[in-house]
Amino acid sequence: MTSKIISATPDKVVTIKPKADTRKASDKKYGKPVMDLGFCIVPSLLMQAQARLGINPVQFNIIMHLADIWWDAAHRPWPKKQLLAERMGMSERQIQRQIAELEAAGLVQRVERTRPGRGKTSNEYDLSGLVKRLQALEPEFAEVKQENQKRRKAVALPKHKQAKA
């Protein structure tokens, strides 16, 4: 709620804003205890361009799980297929097939990992192909967003100014 103070001269109106709520928007939406368990940051473009990227819903879910684990650009995520399968209610083989399709599409690359004296361990997942594809699509999506903003602004103008815009 804002308050307005009108001075003796009517052309000067000062708006006083209330003290800002310092709670995070995500805490307000989901509750602090839920958010304290963690969160995942992904670009909206990934969702907006899902069909353009040829990513089916299961593959999208796998990417979300990889993104949830991928906090540092210098360190690729390396969850076990078993973990992904348990979280998604699928078999490890189903997860493996979907990751293979993401790899064939050039969006994800599996990188084998080994541990000295223990042999193979879970794969790392390189998402640089996905990142490059998103970066390639960004100019087109940004242009459309900018055009839409101009159209919204123009349509809000009074009729006599719309022709000039």
Buried (B, 14 or more C-beta within 10 A) or exposed (E): EEEEEEEEEEEEEEEEEEEEEEEEEEBEEEEEEEBEEEEEEEEEBBEBBBEEBEBEEBBBBBBBBBBBBBEEEEEBBBBEBEBBBEBBEBEBEBBBEBBEBBBEBEBBBBEEEEEEEEEEEBBBBBBEBBBEBBEEBEEEBEEEEEEEEEEEEEEEEEEEEEEEE
